[in-house]
Structures are given as structure tokens and as C-alpha cells.
Amino acid sequence: MINNLKKKFKKFLSNERGEFGISALLSIAIALIVAVFILFPGIKGISQKAVTELDDWWETTIKNEIFVTN
């Protein structure tokens, strides 16, 4: 059964559809790798800024104006 799958896979890779499929998979893999190195650090910075701003808002608005403690 495994040998049969190997033969079918090799036959698929030998035609143009197989070459296109492998090229598409490689393109997707490269795009994901690039996204990890470019987008994720930016997303981290944005999320840290959002959390900092929410913390400031909580301290100045909610804690100090709504839940005032003497």
C-alpha cells in the first residue's frame, strides 16, 4: 500500500499539476515564514501599546473617578 502511494505521488510530481502544487506549497510556506518575522513583532508592539493605554484609562477614569476610595 505504501509503495502504491509512493508511485502515485512520484507520478503526480512528474506532471505539470504536481509541479504547480509543489510551487504553491513552497510559496505558502515562504509567505508564512516572512509573516512571522515581519508581522508578529509589529502585532506585539500594537498589543503592548493597547494594554498600556487600557491600564492608564483604568487608573485615571474607572479607579479614580468611579470607584473612589478615601
C-alpha positions as CSV (number, residue, x, y, z in Angstrom):
1,M,0.0,0.0,0.0
2,I,2.8,2.4,0.9
3,N,4.6,1.6,-2.3
4,N,1.4,2.3,-4.3
5,L,1.2,5.7,-2.6
6,K,4.8,6.4,-3.4
7,K,4.3,5.6,-7.1
8,K,1.2,7.8,-7.3
9,F,3.0,10.7,-5.6
10,K,6.0,10.4,-7.9
11,K,3.7,10.3,-10.9
12,F,1.8,13.3,-9.6
13,L,5.0,15.2,-9.1
14,S,6.3,14.4,-12.6
15,N,3.4,16.2,-14.4
16,E,2.7,19.9,-14.6
17,R,-0.1,19.8,-12.0
18,G,2.3,18.3,-9.4
19,E,4.9,20.9,-10.2
20,F,2.3,23.6,-9.7
21,G,1.2,22.1,-6.5
22,I,4.7,21.9,-5.0
23,S,5.3,25.5,-6.2
24,A,2.1,26.6,-4.5
25,L,3.0,24.9,-1.2
26,L,6.5,26.4,-1.2
27,S,5.0,29.9,-1.9
28,I,2.7,29.5,1.0
29,A,5.5,28.3,3.3
30,I,7.7,31.2,2.4
31,A,4.8,33.7,2.9
32,L,4.1,32.3,6.4
33,I,7.8,32.5,7.3
34,V,8.0,36.1,6.1
35,A,4.8,36.9,8.0
36,V,6.3,35.5,11.2
37,F,9.4,37.7,11.0
38,I,7.7,40.9,9.8
39,L,4.1,41.0,11.1
40,F,4.3,39.4,14.5
41,P,6.8,41.9,16.0
42,G,4.5,44.7,14.9
43,I,1.5,43.0,16.3
44,K,3.3,42.6,19.6
45,G,4.1,46.3,19.8
46,I,0.5,47.2,19.0
47,S,-0.9,44.9,21.6
48,Q,1.6,46.2,24.3
49,K,0.5,49.7,23.5
50,A,-3.2,48.8,23.7
51,V,-2.7,47.1,27.1
52,T,-0.7,50.1,28.4
53,E,-3.4,52.5,27.3
54,L,-6.1,50.4,28.8
55,D,-4.2,50.3,32.1
56,D,-3.9,54.1,32.1
57,W,-7.6,54.5,31.2
58,W,-8.5,52.2,34.1
59,E,-6.3,54.1,36.6
60,T,-7.5,57.6,35.6
61,T,-11.1,57.0,34.7
62,I,-12.5,54.0,36.4
63,K,-10.5,53.6,39.5
64,N,-10.1,57.3,40.4
65,E,-13.5,58.6,39.3
66,I,-16.0,55.8,39.7
67,F,-14.5,53.7,42.5
68,V,-13.1,56.5,44.6
69,T,-11.6,55.4,47.8
70,N,-10.8,57.7,50.7
